[in-house]
Structure formats: structure tokens, C-alpha cells
Amino acid sequence: MLAVKSRTGSMNMSRIAALVFLFIISAAYTYASQSTITEAEGYACMGEDRSRRQTELAALEAAKRNAIEFASTYMTSETHIKDFEVEKDLVSAYANAIVKVIKEIEKGWYKDAKSGDCFMVKIKAEVIPDEKAMEKVSKRKDVADDPSAPLYVGLWTDKKEYELGDRMKIYIKGNKPFYASVIYRDAAGKMVQILPNPYRNENYFQGGVIYEIPSGKDRFDIEISPPFGEENISVYASTSPLGKIDLHSQGGIYFVKTKANDIGAKTRGVALTGKSTDKSGYASEFYEDKAEIKTRSAK
């Protein structure tokens, strides 16, 4: 973990994590976790062979299928890579996607004049493309810097191990404009959000630009301190504004109050304000990655 020391005073918040991730321009584009978040509706009606519960499940499955279809259409329209193999792999990735329901927005029974009792459900869903197909896409040359490719945000450190007293920097870079938050978790499980922070609250970043933490308006430095051990930094990014997590401001950083297991779900509660492919709905690209590091006392 690290001590985050204020540049404007004597604040020393021990047991707070802070590490440095250096974006290496020559590094290979690596697959982490890419997905598309959208909203979709599903409908089903009762029949002699369906109970009410079975009808509700059928409507939910229909909504999931519609989410996959819309996400595939969206990605096809938004991705303009001039590489036939990449396009083919993307189509394959979304053809074999799975769906996680983030939220049931609306649901209920209604009467249909011809079909009788019917059920509808509207969901916010995360469509997760096939991992193997996306790994093939990630290995293609120049994809990491191509703004027409699926969203990718680079996050890494200048080294994998740090000693007591080391000072570090964090760097992120996306292939297209994105919203993001960067969260550090120390060896004791405590978490802080180091970007955005109380002095640099912008959470929208341009593609193709390397962003450094701390820098500019940040009023803290990052220095390694106890406890030592396995620690990590995560980036959550989207082409639409991220969902909110619970934070507590202290000094120049935000302590994370949301439980670790809930952060992924909350950040995926994105505001779908992106482009609509056919005016029937909206979608947003989502990207998550994590870098693991080790901290130790000085030799």
C-alpha cells in the first residue's frame, strides 16, 4: 500500500494505496474485459403449455436475445476497422456473447386482445462477447491505437514491485474518448479512488492521450508505506458516463465506501447517452482492466 502525502500540507494518510502505472506505448494490446451495455425489452404470452412463471422467464430470455442482437448491430456500425479478419472475429464474438442483467427497469403483466395474458420486461444488460474471439481481435496489429476499434484503455506500472519509500505515477491511455475511474486496493483491502479526485474531478478523457496521476491539479504524491503485500489498481471505463460508487473525500483523494464486490456492478450502471443505431435504443462500450503489483519493505 502507500501513503498519499499532500503537497499543500503535512497530511499523511497511512494505509492508503497509491501506485504507478506507466503506459508503455510499445506494449502489446492485451485483452482484459470488454463488453457492451444496452437496454432491451422482451415479451411473452401464456398458453396451455406455459405457467405464469414460465412466461416471465420466456420474456426475460427474449430481452436477453434482443440485447445481444442490438449490441452486435451497434458494434458493427460503430467499428470501422479496415481488416476483414478483425471484422469477422468481432461478429463471431458477439454471435457467441452472454448476457448479464444489470437491472430490471420495468416489468409487468398485460392483456393482449389475441393472445390473452402476456408479460413484458425491460432490462439494462451487459453483453459480454466471446473471450476467445476477442483475444484474436486484441492480437491484431495497431488495434490498441485505432479509434474505430472496440474501446481499450491501457493501464500499467513502470515496474511490478515497489519498496518502502518509493514514489510512483499512474498512467492511462484510451484508443477513443472515454469516461473512467481508477481505484487502488491495498494489501489490507482498503480502497481509494485516485482518479477522479477532489482536485481533478474531470472523468472524461480524450483518446490517444496519456494521462498521468498524480499531475496537474492533483495535490498529493504517492509513496509506498505499510502494509505490504499483493495490491492492485483497476480502471473502469466506458464511452458513456459511469455509474456512481460511494465515496468519502479526505485530503486530496476519495476513500471508496462501496464494497469491493459491488464496484463492478455499480460502475456498469452507465447513463446510456451514446449514439442510437436505429433510434430504438442506446448502447455504450465498457472496458475493465486490473494491474497487480507487490509492495515490500526496503531490502
PyMOL commands that set and color helices and strands:
alter all, ss='L'
color gray80, all
select helices_A, chain A and resi 52-78+84-95+131-138+143-145+260-267
alter helices_A, ss='H'
color red, helices_A
select strands_A, chain A and resi 2-6+12-16+33-45+98-112+116-128+153-156+161-163+170-174+178-185+191-195+204-205+211-213+220-224+229-238+247-250+253-256+283-296
alter strands_A, ss='S'
color yellow, strands_A
deselect
rebuild
show_as cartoon
